[in-house]
Amino acid sequence: MASVLVVEDDPFVRSALIRHLTALPAESHTVRSVGTALEALREVAHVRFDVVILDLGLPDLDGAEALKMLRGITDVPVIIATARDDEAEIVRLLNAGADDYLTKPFSVDHLSARMAAVLRRARAGTGEVPPSRVLRVGGLTVDPLRRQAELDGAVLDLTRREFDLLAYLAGRPGVVVPRRELLAEVWRQAYGDDQTIDVHLSWLRRKLGETAARPRYLHTLRGVGVKLEPPREAGAGAGTGADGGAGPRP
């Protein structure tokens, strides 16, 4: 059983989704519904949901903008449900933080199966790092429970995605993490554009006081992946501390 928020402006579609999701024979869900983006933002700010089903054609704000605003305040899984079927837009929305995408019309069984898959990934992801374990890599400290990171005692001002990326890498110090794994585990996407990772790495490097040309903590191996390890000056002796001669990426 999951707590579901349906964001849909068509009252008939909304009623049908509520009726079916609350009456599934195997697993009925608790469902709340709203018809606008602003109502959705208010709901997720005050209620903890397991998944959001988001229509794009909302009367007050385009669903793509609503997704961007949702991602600023919550990491709840979001399934886009819309009549739009443009592949470029699908990729853009997945890169913007959507967890899955359904094109109308779809069956409730199809939606239920997609919800189950998204919820499995979300629940599995919460077990990656024990929440009480504070991660330390050189002068970097990452506290998953408090969702706070510090560098040499100073608190870092990180976005939700920057923190998730840093915490995932800090849980595997010195290990080269493939980009495909980062997309799957941090972005919850089966596929996507490497540029998404590069942009967030660039922002994260800036906040760590380093650059791709002169890395301290974040190192990339071109065409392979990314690793986080203590800087050489920290005396941690954690491997090469370099990019293996392959040249840095942003």
N, C-alpha and C positions, 0 to 999 in steps of 0.2 A: 504493500500500500504506500502510495506517495502523495505528497501535497503538491497540487498542480495549480498554476495560474494560467488561465486562458485569456489572451489579449486579442480580442476579435470584435470588430465593429458591427458585423452582421448579426443581429439578434437571433436569427434562425440557425445560423451555423453555430453560434455560441451555445444556444440551448441544446442543439443536437450533441455537441461535444460533451457538455456537462452531463447530459442524460446517459450517454454511452460510457463515459469514463467512470461514472459513479456506479454503474451497474454491470461492470465486467464480471463474468462468471469466475474467473481465476483470481482476480485481484482488483477490487474496486478502489478507486482513489478519492481523496478529499480534494474537491475542486472549487476554486474561487474564480470569478471572471470579471473582466472590465472591458470597456469599449474604446478607451483612449490610451495614448502613450503616457500622459501625465498621471492618469489613474494607476497605470502599471508601475510607474516609478514610486508612487506613494505606497503601493502595496508591498513592493519588495523592500522598501525602506523600513517597514514595520512588521512584516511577516516573513518567516523563513520558509521558503518553498524548496522542493526537491527538483522541480523542473518548470520552465516557462514555455508555453506554446505561443509564439508571437506571429501575428499577421503583419504584413508589410503595409497594406493599404489602410492606414488609420486616419481618422478625420483631422486630427490635430497636429500630427507629426509623422513623417515617413518612418516606416518600421526600421529602416537602416539607421536612421539617426537615433531612434529609440533604443536600438541594440547598443549603439555606442554609449549612450547615457547609462543604460543598465550595466554595462561592463565597467563603468566608472564607480559603481557602488556595490556590486555583488558579483560573485563568481558562479551563481546558480546556472546550471546547464540550460541553454536556450535552443529550442527547436523552431526554426522558421517554417511557417505554414502559409503558403501564398499561391496565387495563380500565376505569378511570374515564373518563367522557366528559362531565362537567359543564362547561359553557362557562365559568362563573365561576371554577372551579378552574383551567382551562386558562389563562385570562388572568392569574390570580394567580401561577401557576408561571412563566409567561413574564416577568412583571414581577419575579419573584424571581430571575431569572437563567438560566432554561432557554433553550436555543437553538432547540428544536423539540419537538414533541409527537406521539406516535403512540398511537392507541387499539388495543388488542388486540381481536380477532386481526388481524394484519397479515402481509403476505407479506415474505419476505426481500428480494425485489426492491424493494418499497416502502421498506423500511428502508435498503437500500443506496443508493437514490436520495436519501433524506433525508440520509444520512451524507455523500454526495458534495457536496450543496448546502451543508451546514453547514461542511464542510472547506474548500470554495472560499471562503466568506465569511471564515473564520478566517485562511486564508492570504493573502487579499487585504488583510485588515485589518492584517497585520503589516508591509505595505509602505507604509502611510499616512505614517509619519514615519521617516526614516532613523534607526536606533537609535543611531548615533554622534553625531547632531546635538543639541547642547544648545540648548534653546529659552529665549530671554530676552525678557521683556515687562516693561519698567520694572524694578522691584526684584524681580520674580519670575523664578526660574530653574527650568526643568523638564528633567531628564535622563532621557530614555526608557530608555537602556541600564541605568542604575543604578536606575531607577524611584524617583527621589528628586526632591522639589521643595523649594525654599527660597524664603522671602520675606525680603528684606533681610538675607540671610545666615543666617537661622534655619531649620532643617529643619522642614518641615511634617509632621505625623503624619496621613497620609491613608489611607483605606481603598483597596482595589484599584479600586473603581468610581470613587471620588472622583479618584484619580490619573488614570485613563483619561479621565475627563471633562475634567479640567484640561489634560492633555496634548493632547487633540484640539483644544480651543479655542485653546491656546497655539500650536499649529501653524498657526493661521489668525488671527493678531492683527488686530483691527479689522474682521473679517468677521462679518456676522450669519449664524450657522449655524441653519438651520431645526430645529425640534424633531423633525420626522420624520427628518432626517438624523442627529441625535444618537441617536435610538432605534435606527436601523439600524446606525450605525457604532460606537457606544459600548456599547449594550445588545445588539446583534445581534438585534434584533427588528423584524419587518415592521410591527407595530402594537403599541400599548400605551397606557397612561394617562399623560397629561402630568404627573400628580401625582408619578410616579416621578422625573421630571426635576426638578420643583420641590423635592422633598425633598432630593435630592442637591445641588442648587444652594444650598439653604439651609444645609446642613451645610458645604459648601465655603466659602460666604461667611463663616460663623462662624470658620473656620480662617484665612481671609484677613484677618480683623479688620474686616469690613464688614457692612452690612445691605442689604436690598433698597431701603429708603428712602434710604440714603446709600451707594450703591455706589462702589467705587474701581476694581476690575478687571472685575468681572462685571456686565454690563448686559443687561437684557432689553427687547425690543420686543414689547409685548403682541400676541399673535396672529401674531407673525412668527418670532422666535427669540432666540438668545442670542449675545452677542459678548464677547470678552475683549480689553481694550486697556489701555495704561498709564494710571494716574491723571493727571489734569491737572497736579497738583503735581510730577509727574515730569518735566514739560517735554518730553514726547515728541511733542506736537502731533499725536496720532493721532485726528483727527476730533472729534466732538462730546463724547464721554465721557459722554453723557447718554442717557436712555431715549427720546429723540425726543418727549417730552411725552406719551407714551402711558400713563405711570404704571407703577411697578414691579410685578413679580410676585415671590412668594417665591422 
